């Protein structure tokens, strides 16, 4: 993601102080989600540079439930 894209996405991504400091933070989470969507790979195969796969998945699932990714 480019800097402008990150700036537009950051306020819309659900997270808190516990999740912002892990892995790649919000940008890492978004990049991880996009990587899984693009490749169709299992969440468990997500490279560690994006953060712990289960943390990225939880943020994705919370965002999905609240319609964040659709917006």
C-alpha positions in Angstrom: 0.0 0.0 0.0 1.1 3.5 -0.7 1.4 6.2 2.0 -1.8 7.9 0.8 -3.8 4.6 0.8 -2.5 3.9 4.3 -3.6 7.3 5.5 -7.1 6.8 4.1 -7.5 3.3 5.6 -5.9 3.8 9.0 -8.9 5.5 10.7 -11.3 2.8 9.4 -9.4 -0.2 10.7 -10.5 -1.6 14.0 -7.7 -2.0 16.6 -6.6 -0.9 20.0 -3.4 -0.3 21.9 -2.9 -4.1 22.2 -3.0 -4.7 18.5 -1.3 -1.6 17.2 2.1 -2.5 18.5 2.3 -6.0 17.0 3.8 -7.1 13.8 3.3 -4.4 11.1 0.6 -2.5 13.1 -2.4 -1.4 11.1 -0.5 -1.2 7.8 0.8 -4.8 8.4 -2.6 -6.0 9.2 -4.1 -4.6 6.0 -1.2 -5.9 4.0 -1.6 -9.3 5.6 -5.4 -9.5 4.9 -4.8 -8.4 1.3 -2.1 -11.1 0.9 -4.4 -13.8 2.2 -7.2 -12.6 -0.1 -4.9 -12.3 -3.1 -3.3 -15.7 -2.7 -6.1 -17.7 -1.1 -3.6 -19.2 1.3 -4.6 -20.3 4.8 -4.4 -17.7 7.6 -1.8 -19.9 9.4 0.6 -19.5 6.5 0.6 -15.7 6.8 4.3 -14.6 7.2 5.2 -13.3 10.6 6.2 -9.8 9.3 2.5 -9.0 9.2 2.1 -10.0 12.9 0.7 -13.1 14.4 -1.7 -14.8 12.0 -4.4 -15.2 14.6 -4.2 -11.5 15.6 -4.5 -10.4 11.9 -7.4 -12.8 11.5 -9.2 -11.5 14.6 -8.9 -7.9 13.3 -10.2 -9.0 9.9 -13.1 -10.9 11.5 -14.1 -7.9 13.7 -13.8 -5.6 10.8 -15.9 -7.9 8.6 -18.6 -8.2 11.3 -18.8 -4.4 11.5 -18.7 -3.8 7.7 -15.4 -2.1 7.7 -13.9 -4.1 4.8 -17.0 -3.6 2.7 -16.8 0.2 3.1 
